[in-house]
Amino acid sequence: MQKLSALKLSNKRVVDSEGREIGVLQNMVAETGSGMLKELVVKPAEELNISRFKKMDGYIFIPFDAVNAIEDVIVVDSEKVHARA
């Protein structure tokens, strides 16, 4: 994956690998020691069933290793997202 500024990711749409709308990226969580990205913090789409996601304060958390692509939208692997929930 090529380098990309975190500012360019802010407010990007997040969809799963089947094209379903998940929400909008609000923030990211990184490990303090290594700086490795661990999770995406996403404001969920209104129609999304959030019961299978890790959640807190109205946001859902998606493991960073579920990210398949970052282009006009962020595409996450459907199976990896739900396997960790």
N, C-alpha and C positions, 0 to 999 in steps of 0.2 A: 504494500500500500504506500502511495506517495505521501509526502508531508503536506499538511493542511492546517491552516490557522484555526484555532478554536472559535474565533470571532466569525469566521465564514460558515461555521456549522450551526451557530445559534439560530433558532427558529426555523430550522430545516424540517420538512415533513419526514416522518418515519413510516415506512410501509414494510409489510412482511413479504417474504419471497413468493407469496401467492397473490400479491397486489392489494391486500387489505390494508386500509388506513389504520395505523396504530396511534399516531398523534404527532406532536411537534416537540423537537428537542429543546429542552430548557437549560440543561447543564450536564456535566460529566463528573464522574467520581474517579479519582486516581489514588493509587497507593502512595503514601507519603514518602516512604523510603526509596522506591524505585522510580516513581513517577509514571508507572504503567497505568494505562486507562483500564478501569475495571467495569464500569457501568455507565449507561446512558440514562439520564433522568428525563423522562418524557411526560409532557402534559397529554393525557389520553384523549383520543377523539371521543366525542359524546356517545357515539353508537357502539364503542368498544366494550366488550365484556371484560372487565378488569379482574375478575375473580381468580384467574390463573396466573396473575402477575404478582411479583413482589411490589408492595406499594407503601407509601408514606406521604402524609400531608397532601393528598390529592394528586400525587405523581406516581408513575410506575417506573420500575427500574429494569433495564434490559442489559444482560451481560455483554460487555464489549466484544467478546469473542463470537457473538452471534451476528456481528456486522459482516455482511457479504460485500457491500459496495457503498461508496459515498460519491454520488454524482449530484444531480438536481434534487434528489431525495436520498435518504439513508435507507438502504435495504437490509433487513435483518432476516436471518434464517428462521422460518416458522417453527421448525422442530426444536432448535436450540433454545428459543425463547420460552416455549411452553414446557420443555423438559426440566427447566430450573425453577419454574414457578412454584 
